[in-house]
Amino acid sequence: MDDDGIGGSGYTLDDLSDYLDRGRMPAIPEIDANPECQAVLDSLARMSAVSKELVDAEAAEVEASWFDAVMREVTREVRAGRDIPLADDEGARLVITEGAIRAMVRETGDALPGVIVERTRIVGDLDDAEEGVRVEVAISVAYGQRMQRAADHMRRATADALATHTPLRIASIDVTVDSLHSFDAEGGER
């Protein structure tokens, strides 16, 4: 994030969190019209739902440093990044941004039961159709779930989403289980 806030909106992660807590009221056009702000708000909403599920399951609140690290990564990932051409049609160039793809991968993983995407990366030359790109995803898995199964589900869901929504040639999808998210009664990670 630069000095101009997330996506150049002038608003910080704390501002967006407060906006979400207020039910996005009163409406702030600089946030509502900014795709990077919208991606961060979506991630904040998903993280809030996960935190609520942990509390509902009689667990303590998510450790703040872990949550903050994930949200810092989200704000980094939502930056537009490189353009990936979708089509050139009579002078109109249609693209999807790397940030949009990272947000899609994050949303895909966060929708899987017991999975939270911690970070995503697209590695390689987007213009090299022969070589393809490598997609790297680090996830946190709910304590008690089979890590290999969660990683396999993440890999398949990511492959399906990328094939459906992007023109990318994928060389590999590398999923790493980076942490477990289960918290004891004192709020510490187990």
Helices and strands as residue ranges (DSSP letters): G 6-8, H 13-21, H 29-32, H 35-56, H 64-77, E 83-89, E 92-97, H 98-110, E 115-123, E 133-141, H 147-165, E 170-180
